[in-house]
Amino acid sequence: MTDRSLPTDPKPYYEAHVFVCTNDRGEGAKRPSCARRGSEKLRDYMKAQARAAGLANVRINASGCLDRCELGCTIAIYPEGVWYHYDTRADLDEIIETHLKQGKRVERLMLTTEQEELRPEQLAEAAE
Amino acid sequence: MTDRSLPTDPKPYYEAHVFVCTNDRGEGAKRPSCARRGSEKLRDYMKAQARAAGLANVRINASGCLDRCELGCTIAIYPEGVWYHYDTRADLDEIIETHLKQGKRVERLMLTTEQEELRPEQLAEAAE
C-alpha cells in the first residue's frame, strides 16, 4: 500500500521495480546523460548481479531520461521511490546488497528530493 | 509512504511516475513488443496531454521492456504500482483523466497481478 493506493488495487507485480536511466543525448548536448557515463553496461551488470543474488521478483529495468541528468548516473526504485546516484559496479553491488536485499539504504548514494548537484562524497573521484 | 518505505526516506520526487514501455524486439521476434504496436508515438501523446492537463509533477517516462509483453501496450504507474494495457489515444486520455487527475482507476484497462492474456474488453477490436 502507498498513499496513492486504493484498497482494490492488485498486489504488486514486482516486489521492487528498479529503473536505470540509459538515456543518451548524444555528443555536444547541453545536459549530461547517463548513457554517456556508461549506464547501459552498468545496467546490464546490475541485472545480472540481481539475478545472481536470487532476487527473483525484482526487475532491473532500463528507462528513458529520468530528468535528473545533473545527478547521473541515476536510478529510481519503486514503489518506495528512492533515488540513487551511482558511478561504478561497486556502487551497484552496494545498492543490491543494502537496499534490495536488506531493505536498508545506501545513504552515501541516495538523492534527496531537492538535490540539484552531487554531494562531494558522491563524486566519482571520491571513490578512488 | 509504502510498505517498503523507511521513515527517513525523502519525499517523492514525482507525485506520479508513469513508465510507458517503448521496447522494440524487431521483426520476427517470438514475443510481441510495445513499440511494434505504436507505443513510442502514444507515449509522446501521453506526455503532451499530461502537460496540457496541468499535471506538473507527473513524469511520463519511456521505459525498456516491462516484461509483460503479451499484455501490451503496457504502462506501470508508481508509487502505486498500478498497471494498464492500452491501445489508443482515447485509452491514454482516460488514464490521464481518471487515474492521474481523479486518483481513481480505469478498471477496463487495468492489469491484475496474475493476468497472462488480455481480457475480451481489452482487445483493440472491443473499442471499435
Interface residues (C-beta under 8 A of the other chain):
Chain A: M1 T2 D3 R4 S5 L6 T8 D9 P10 K11 P12 Y13 Y14 A16 H17 F19 T22 R59 N61 A62 S63 G64 C65 L66 D67 R68 A76 Y78 P79 E80 G81 V82 W83 G103 K104 R105 M110 L111 T112 T113
Chain B: M1 T2 D3 R4 S5 L6 T8 D9 P10 K11 P12 Y13 Y14 A16 H17 F19 T22 R59 N61 A62 S63 G64 C65 L66 D67 R68 A76 Y78 P79 E80 G81 V82 W83 G103 K104 R105 M110 L111 T112 T113
